[in-house]
Amino acid sequence: MNARLQDTQPALSAEQAIGQIAVELPGSTAVFRRLKLDFCCGGQISLREAAAQKSLDVDAILAELSQLQRSTNLPGITSPAELVDHILARYHEVHRAQLPELIRMARRVEAVHRDNPEVPAGLADTLEAMHEELLSHMEKEETILFPMLKTGGNAFVVHPIGMMRAEHVDHGEALDKLNALTNDATPPQGACNTWRALYAGIAQLNDDLINHIHLENNVLFPQFEASSKAGGCGTSACSCS
């Protein structure tokens, strides 16, 4: 996997060009699309001007956009229940929001720029397959593994953990494929705002998924694997003896 693990957040201002915000703040394109604000061809005007043209409250838009500014810093918590809650809120919910918008933009870029030799042909299909795999993976964690971990685990918890670890390897391979298709999420010279926003979103997905996997593989799961190797049940309320 090609890690970035940066924690840079764009400064939001109503005076910024709407196209600049679309490129620098992954997820903002979905907001602009819903509000019918043109960030691609009309992306050179400020957010304030774009909002005024549609009689929209620019402060309300800024407040909504600010919710997309998510830190990539790893949390200082280690307790299983707190880690699970953090993973669900910071990564599972975010992945569910990220991928449909990336798929939509990828299909748009592939269609509009199909004659460009640098177009990422097959990117939308790759993202769609990744979306399906992640949805299945997260559902298994949410319905089977995480409830077990939040109640202290048991002697058999290493088996679903092993399955999740194996699927994490598959996710890493999917990220490698994304990076290969997009030149490590580097848009070509002269790329339109939609193409640049797409690649910014893919870069964020890459960082988010790497951090997500790291938290599970290296912080959460070892707490229960160590208990299993020691012959315990993986619960602080063990009464086996």
C-alpha positions in Angstrom: 0.0 0.0 0.0 1.2 3.5 -0.8 0.8 5.4 2.5 0.6 9.2 2.9 -0.8 9.6 6.4 -0.9 13.3 6.2 -3.0 15.6 8.4 -3.4 18.7 6.3 -6.8 20.4 6.2 -7.8 23.1 3.7 -8.7 26.4 5.2 -12.3 27.2 4.3 -13.4 30.6 3.3 -16.4 32.0 1.4 -13.9 33.9 -0.7 -12.2 30.8 -2.1 -13.0 29.7 -5.6 -15.6 26.9 -5.5 -13.4 24.8 -7.8 -10.5 25.1 -5.4 -12.7 23.9 -2.5 -13.9 21.0 -4.7 -10.3 19.9 -5.3 -8.9 20.5 -1.8 -11.8 19.1 0.3 -12.8 15.6 -0.6 -16.6 15.1 -0.3 -17.4 18.7 -1.1 -18.4 17.8 -4.6 -21.4 15.9 -3.3 -22.5 19.0 -1.4 -22.1 21.2 -4.5 -23.8 18.8 -6.7 -26.8 18.6 -4.4 -27.0 22.4 -4.2 -26.5 22.6 -8.0 -23.3 24.7 -7.7 -21.1 24.3 -10.7 -17.6 23.5 -9.4 -16.2 22.3 -12.7 -16.7 24.7 -15.6 -17.9 27.5 -13.3 -15.4 26.7 -10.6 -13.4 30.0 -10.9 -15.9 32.1 -9.0 -15.9 32.4 -5.2 -18.2 30.3 -3.0 -19.9 33.5 -1.8 -20.7 34.5 -5.4 -21.8 31.0 -6.4 -24.1 30.9 -3.4 -25.5 34.3 -4.1 -26.4 33.4 -7.6 -28.5 30.5 -6.3 -29.9 32.6 -3.3 -28.2 30.2 -0.9 -26.9 30.9 2.6 -23.1 30.8 2.3 -22.6 30.4 6.1 -24.8 27.3 6.1 -22.8 25.9 3.2 -19.5 26.6 5.0 -20.9 24.9 8.1 -21.8 21.8 6.1 -18.4 21.8 4.4 -16.6 22.1 7.7 -18.1 18.7 8.8 -16.0 17.1 6.0 -12.7 18.3 7.5 -11.6 15.0 9.2 -8.3 14.6 10.9 -6.1 11.6 9.9 -4.4 11.7 13.3 -4.6 8.4 15.1 -6.5 8.5 18.4 -4.8 8.1 21.7 -7.3 5.6 23.0 -6.6 1.8 23.3 -9.7 0.3 25.1 -11.5 -2.0 22.7 -14.9 -0.4 23.2 -13.6 3.1 22.5 -11.6 1.9 19.5 -14.5 0.2 18.0 -16.7 3.3 18.4 -14.0 5.4 16.9 -13.5 3.1 13.9 -17.3 3.0 13.3 -17.7 6.8 13.3 -14.4 7.8 11.7 -14.0 5.1 9.1 -17.0 2.9 8.4 -19.4 5.9 8.1 -16.9 7.8 6.0 -16.2 5.0 3.6 -19.9 4.6 3.0 -20.1 8.3 2.1 -16.8 8.4 0.1 -17.2 5.6 -2.4 -20.5 6.4 -4.1 -19.4 9.9 -4.9 -16.0 8.7 -6.1 -17.7 6.2 -8.4 -20.0 8.9 -9.8 -17.1 11.2 -10.5 -15.0 8.4 -12.0 -17.8 7.5 -14.5 -18.1 11.2 -15.4 -14.3 11.6 -16.0 -14.1 8.3 -18.0 -17.0 9.4 -20.2 -16.1 13.0 -20.8 -12.4 12.5 -21.2 -12.5 9.1 -23.0 -10.3 10.3 -25.8 -7.6 11.5 -23.4 -4.7 9.0 -23.3 -4.3 9.6 -19.6 -7.9 8.8 -18.7 -8.1 6.2 -15.9 -10.1 3.6 -17.9 -11.7 1.1 -15.6 -11.4 3.2 -12.5 -15.2 3.4 -11.9 -15.5 -0.4 -12.1 -12.5 -0.8 -9.8 -14.1 1.6 -7.2 -17.4 -0.2 -7.5 -15.9 -3.6 -6.8 -14.0 -2.1 -3.9 -17.2 -0.5 -2.6 -19.0 -3.9 -2.6 -16.1 -5.6 -0.8 -15.8 -2.9 1.8 -19.6 -2.9 2.5 -19.5 -6.7 3.0 -16.4 -6.5 5.2 -17.8 -3.7 7.4 -21.1 -5.5 7.8 -19.3 -8.6 9.1 -17.4 -6.5 11.6 -20.4 -4.6 12.7 -22.7 -7.6 13.1 -20.3 -10.3 14.3 -16.8 -9.3 15.3 -17.2 -5.8 16.9 -20.1 -6.9 19.3 -17.8 -9.7 20.4 -14.9 -7.4 21.1 -17.0 -4.8 22.9 -18.1 -7.5 25.4 -14.6 -8.8 26.0 -14.2 -11.4 23.4 -14.1 -15.2 23.8 -11.9 -18.2 23.0 -13.1 -18.3 19.4 -12.7 -14.6 18.5 -9.4 -15.2 16.8 -11.2 -16.9 13.9 -13.2 -13.9 12.7 -10.2 -11.7 13.4 -8.1 -13.9 11.1 -10.8 -13.6 8.4 -10.8 -9.8 8.7 -6.9 -9.7 8.5 -7.1 -11.7 5.3 -9.6 -9.3 3.8 -7.4 -6.4 4.9 -4.8 -7.8 2.6 -7.3 -7.8 -0.3 -8.1 -4.1 0.5 -4.4 -3.3 0.3 -4.2 -4.9 -3.1 -7.3 -2.9 -4.2 -5.5 0.3 -3.1 -2.4 -0.7 -5.1 -4.6 -1.1 -8.1 -6.2 2.3 -7.6 -2.8 3.9 -7.3 -1.6 2.2 -10.5 -4.7 3.4 -12.4 -4.4 7.0 -11.2 -0.6 7.5 -11.1 -0.7 7.6 -7.3 -3.7 10.0 -7.4 -1.8 12.5 -9.5 -4.0 14.3 -12.0 -2.5 15.0 -15.4 -1.6 18.5 -16.4 -4.7 20.5 -17.5 -7.1 18.1 -15.7 -10.5 19.6 -15.1 -11.8 20.3 -11.5 -13.9 17.1 -11.5 -10.8 15.0 -12.4 -8.7 16.7 -9.8 -11.4 16.4 -7.1 -11.8 12.7 -8.0 -8.1 12.1 -7.4 -8.1 14.2 -4.2 -10.9 11.9 -3.0 -9.0 8.8 -3.9 -6.0 10.1 -2.0 -8.1 10.6 1.1 -9.7 7.1 0.7 -6.2 5.7 0.5 -5.1 7.5 3.7 -8.3 6.6 5.5 -8.3 3.0 4.6 -4.6 2.6 5.6 -5.3 4.2 9.0 -8.4 2.1 9.4 -6.6 -1.1 8.7 -3.6 -0.1 10.9 -5.9 0.6 13.9 -7.5 -2.8 13.6 -4.5 -4.9 12.7 -2.0 -3.3 15.1 -4.0 -1.8 18.0 -7.4 -3.5 18.4 -6.9 -7.1 17.2 -3.6 -7.9 19.1 -5.3 -7.3 22.4 -7.5 -10.4 21.8 -5.0 -12.5 19.9 -2.6 -12.2 22.9 -5.3 -13.4 25.3 -6.0 -16.4 23.0 -2.3 -17.4 22.7 -2.0 -17.2 26.5 -4.8 -19.7 26.8 -7.4 -17.3 28.2 -10.8 -16.5 26.9 -10.0 -12.9 26.0 -12.4 -11.5 28.6 -11.7 -9.8 31.9 -14.6 -11.6 33.5 -13.2 -15.1 32.8 -14.5 -17.9 35.1 -13.1 -20.9 33.3 -10.7 -22.1 36.0 
